[in-house]
Amino acid sequence: MHRRAHHVPVATVAVAAVLAVTGCSPSQTPAATSSAGSWTFTSGDGETYTAPEVPTRIIAHAYAAKALMEFGITPVGIYADGPIAEDVGLEGVDFDGVEILGEEWGKIDVAAAAELAPDLIVGDWWPAEDAYSGFEGGVEEESKKLADLATVVGPSQGDSIVGLIEGYADLAESLGADADQIADARAEFDAAVTDFQAANEENPGVSALAISPWDVNYAVAVPEYAPELLDFQRWGLAVVDPETPDPDFPYWQTLSMEEADAYQPDLIMFDDRNHPGGEQILEAAPISSSIAAYAAGQTTTWPAYWLHTYSDYAAQLTRLAEVIRDTDTSVGDL
C-alpha cells in the first residue's frame, strides 16, 4: 500500500554555500517578493528567507518541481519517491534536461546534486512532522546531507490543497513566473470547483469512501490527513470519516478484508496510486459482493496525496463531478 510519507525534523540552514539566506519573523515581510534582484519568501516552516539575488538553480522534490514548472520555473534537478514513469502524480511532466537525483524513497544522490551547484531546494513543509519533503525518518543519512547544499523552502501542507498550490504560485512568482499565467490557471481551477459544487447540489447526499486495499487489508483514508478529501467535503461531497484511525499512523483506518463491508457508502474511491491494483485486490476478495457500492459498480479513483497544480486539480474535479452526478444515492447505508 502507498502510505503518506513520514517526515522527521531537519534543522533550518541559515547560510547556504551559494545562497546567503536570512531567517526572520513571518510578520516582517510578505509571503514572497522579488525586487531589484533581491528575493524574499516566507516558507511553510514560518521563517522568512531572503537573498540578494533571485535563486535560479533549484533542486526540488518531484511534486514540487511539477508545481513550479506549471508556472514556467524549471529546476536543474529533482528527487522522487519512486520510479517517475510509474507515478500517477507525474504523468505528462517533461523532465528532459533535468537531472534525476533519485527515484527511490530515501535515496538521493547528494554528490550529483552538489555538482549542480544549487542555490535553493524546494519541497512541501509538513507541519505535523516538522520537516520538508525528502527528509523523512528512515531516509539515508547521506541523502539528508542534501540540506547542506542550499536552503530548503516550500509551502505548507495543511487542510486544503488549494492553500498548498497557492503557496507554490507565490514561490514561483517570487522566482520570476508570469503573474498573468498564474491568474489564468487559477481561473480555470475556480471554474472546476464551481462545477464540482454544482454536481453535489444537483445530486445531494452522495456518500463516498476513500480506500486503498493492499495484501489482505482494507485501508480507509482519514480525511483529516488528506487535504484533498477535506476539500471534497468542503465543496459538498460526504466523504466518510472512519471511526477508528490507526493509532500509530492515523492517515488510515486499516481493516482486515473480512471487515471490508463495515462502511457502506454510495461511492467507493480507490487510491489511484495503485490503480488498477487496488480494484483487483478487492475484486478477488469474497467480501466484495457484500459492499453495496462495489457490487453496484459505483466506483472511481481519488487523487491520493499527489495534487500540486491548478491544472491537475481542475481535471480531477471535472472528472469527479460527472461521477457524482451519476451516483445512485440509494445504494449506500450511511
N, C-alpha and C positions, 0 to 999 in steps of 0.2 A: 504494500500500500504506500502511496506517496503521502508523506506527512509534512506538515509545515515545518520548516527548518527551525532547529534550536539555535539560539544565539547566546553568546557569553560576553561579559563586559570586556571592553577594549579601551585602553587609555586614549584620550584625545591627543593627537600630535599637534603640538603648539607651533613648531617650526619645521617645515619640510626641507629636504635638500634643495629643491628648486623653487618651491613656492613658499615665500615667507608669509605666514598667516598668523593673525592675532585673534584670539577669542575674547569676546566681551559680552555684556549683558544683552539679551534679545531685545530689550526695550530701547537700546541705543541706536538701532538702525532699522530700515525697512527689511522685508524678507529677502530681497535680492536687488542689487543695483549694480550698475557699471557706468562710470563716467570718467572722462579724461584719462582713460586707460586703466583706472583702478577698478577693483572688484570687491563686492560685499555680498555675503549670503548668510542668512540666519537658518541654520541647519536643524534637522529633526531632533538633535540632542539638546536644543535650546541655546546653543552657543552661536554667536555671530562671528564669522570668519571674514577677514579682509586680506587683500593682496594688492601690491602696487600695480599689477598688470592682470588682465583677464586671462585665466587659465585656458590653454589651448591643447595641451597634451594630457588627455583624460583616459584613465583606465576605469572601467565600470563593470559592475555585475551585469550579466547579460540582459536581465529585465530592465535595469536602469538604463542600459545602453539603448534598448529599443525605445524607451520613453524619450530620451534625448534626441535620438535620430528622427523621431516623428517631427521634430521641430528644427531639423537641419544641423544638429550638433553631433558629429560622428567621433566616437572615441578612437584612440590609437590601439587600444587593447581591451579585451573583455575576458571575464572568467564566468563559467556557467556551472550549474549544479549537476549536469548530466549531459549526454550527447545532444548537441544543438539540433541535429537533424530529427531527433525524436521528441523534441519539446514542443508541445502544442502552443505554448505561450510565445514561441519564437518563430512560428510559421510565417513565411513570407519576408523575413528580415534578410537583407543583403549585407552580409558581413565581409564582402570581398574587400581586401586591403586592410582589414582589421586583424591584429594579432590575436590569436586564440590562446589564452594563457592557462586554460584548464577546462575540461569537460567532465570532470568527476567531482562529486561533492567532497569538500575538504582538502582538495589538492589544487594548488595554484603554483605555477612556475614563476617564482619570485625573481630568479636570475634573469629570465627573459623579460619580465616586467621592468626590471632595473635598466635593461638595455633600451627601453622605450623612453627613459627619462621623463616619467610622468610629473605633471605639476598639480594633479588633482585625482582623487579616487572617489568614485560615486557608487552608492548603494542605498537601499532603504534603511531607515532607522527604525528599530523595533523597540518601542518604549517598555514593553513588558519584560524584555530580556536585556535592555540597556546596552544594545550593540547594533552595529551595522551589518547588512548582508555580507557574507563572506568571512565572518569572524566567529562562527558558531562554535559551541562546545563540541569537541571531537575533531575539529579542523587540525591538520598537522601544524606543529609549532613552526616549522619552516615556512609554511604558507601564510601564517599570521604575520610574518615579517613584511608582508605587502604594505602594511600600515606605516612602516618605517620609511617608505619611499616618497610619500606625499600625504597631505592632509586628506582625511576621509570625511565626506559630507553627503547629505541626501535628505529628502523629505521623509516625514514620519509616517509609518503605518498607523492607522487609527480605526475609527468606527465607520469610515466611509472611503471607498476607493476614489471618490471624487476629490477628496482632500489630498490624497496621495498624488493624483495626476496634476492637480493644481500646483502642488509643490514642485513637480518636475517641470511644469510650464514656467514657473518663476525662476527655477535654476537655469533652464535653457535660455530664457530671455536675458538673464544676467551674463550668460556666456556668449550672447550675440544673436540669439534667434530672432526671427521676424515676428513682431507683435501681431501683425495682421494675420499671419499664418496660424498663430496660436488661437486668435479670436475666431477664425473660420472653423477650425477643428472643434472648438468649444460649442459653436452654434449648431453644428451637425449633431454633436452629442446631446445637447439640450433638446433637440427635436426628437431624438430617440427616447429620451427619458419621458417626454410628454406622451409619446406613443405607448410606452410601457405602462404608464399610469392609466391611460385610456383603456388599454386592454383589461386591466384589473377592475376598472369601473364598469366596463361592458359585461364582464363575466365575474361578478364579485364572489368572494369567498373561496377561491381556489386555494387549497392547502397543498404545500409542497415539502418534500423531504429530500435533503441533500445527503447522498450516501457515497461510500467508497468500499465496495466489497473487496476482500482480499483473503486469499487462502481459505480458511474456514470461518472467517469473521465477517461481520456486517457492521461497518463503521458508519455512524451517523454524525454529520458535521454539526458543530455548535456555532450558531450564528455570531455569538459574542466574539469569537475569534476568527471570523471570516467576514471582513468588511463588505464584500460584495453581497453576501446574504443579508447583512444588515441593511444595505441599500435596497435590496429587493423588498424587504419588509417595510421599509420607509415609504416605498413607492406603491404599496398596496398588495403585494403577494404575501400570503400567510405561510411563511417558511417556518417549519416546526422547530421549536426549541426542545432538544432532547432533555429528558428529566434528570439523568444521572451521568454527567460528563466523567470521563476517566480521571481519577484523582491525580495521576502522575503526568497526564498530558491532556488537558481539558479542551483541546481543539476538537475532540471526538468523544462520542459515547460508543464504545466497542461492545457489540452484542455477539453472541455465538450465532451461527447460521440458523440454529434451531429456534432462535428468538427473533428472527428477522421480520416476523409478522406483528411485532409488538406495536409498531406505529402503522396506521392505515390512512395515508394521505390520499388526495386526489391525483397527485402527480409525483412520480419518482424522478429525481435529478441525479444522474450519475456523475461522479468526478471525471471530468473529461481528460485528465492527465493519464488515465489508464484506459481510455476508450479504444477498442470495444472490450477490453479485458474484464472490466467490472461487470458489464452486461453478461458476458459469457460465464463468469463465476456464478452469478445469481441464477442464470438460466439452468445451470447444472444442479442447483440445489433443489431438492424435492419441495422445500417450503415455499418456493417462488410462486406456486399456484395459489398459496394462501394470502399473498399480498395483492389486494384487490387492484390497485393501480397498475401493478406489473402485469397481472392477468388480463387486464383490460387494454393493455398496450399503451397506457398513458405514462410514457417515459420520455426523458430527454437528457441532455447533458447540462452541466453547470460549469462555468469558467472558474475553476478552483484555484484560488490563490495566485493567479498569474497576471491579472489585468493591471496594466500600467499606462495605457494610452487611451485618448479620447476615441480614436477610430475603432480600436478593438472593443471597447466597452459599448459604443454605439451599435456595432454589428451584433454583439451578443444580445443586447436589449431588444433590438428589432426582431431577431430570431425568436427569442423567448416570448415576446408579445404575441406572436402568432400561435405559439404553443398554448399560451394561457387562454386565448380566445377559443381554442378548440378543445379545451379540457372540460370533461363532464364532472361537475361538482357533486354529483350524487354517488360517485364511486367510493370516496373515502369515508372515514368514520372518525373525524376529528373535530 
